[in-house]
Amino acid sequence: MPLSSKRNLWSLTVLCLLLEQARHPYEMQRVIRERHNDEFLDLKRGSLYHAIERLLRAGLIAELETSREGKRPERTVYQITPQGEREVLDWLREMIAKPERETSSFYAALSFAGHLTCEEVKDQLRLRAKQLECALVSLEAVLTKFCPQLPRVFLLEAEYSLEMRRAELGWARAIADEIESGTLAWRRGGSGCDPAGEKQT
């Protein structure tokens, strides 16, 4: 079964962690948390184990050994197969090279923002900006903490997220400022924000 039929971010994460070294699921979970990979993973119960099962069936990973320490449950250590290595490296090259149109709930909400009053949108953008500021502080702290410990190549996604959020913060502030100053036309053919805040129909 080719990876292309089972591509998701959990499969990508498991394969990439096993590219580094053989691991058992508990260790994978620890590394995911430490590196903040959980920011892009859908953390539903059992997601990691479902990904492992799919990759096992596809022949992209294999069991290396099973061990038990004291009264703890048995732990199975997994390793990537040569086929799994070829597949995930091809997948990574494609993902980095090919831009994708990434949709989001925010993108969808912006397309219908005209149904709210300009004052509502301005206030919500100000709130979003506050949350983005907090997220930036958190990301900067992560980078400060891990830069001495990890090679920069393992922190590129954090750098990317930081720059994207900085750009979004600047955009959100600018649009809120335009609404506040009245330079953003809110109604079709209008000249700016209606201070009465009437909804467009």
Summary of the structure (lengths in Angstrom):
residues: 201
radius of gyration: 22.8
end to end distance: 51.9
largest distance: 74.2
contacts: 495
relative contact order: 0.10
helix: 62%
strand: 7%
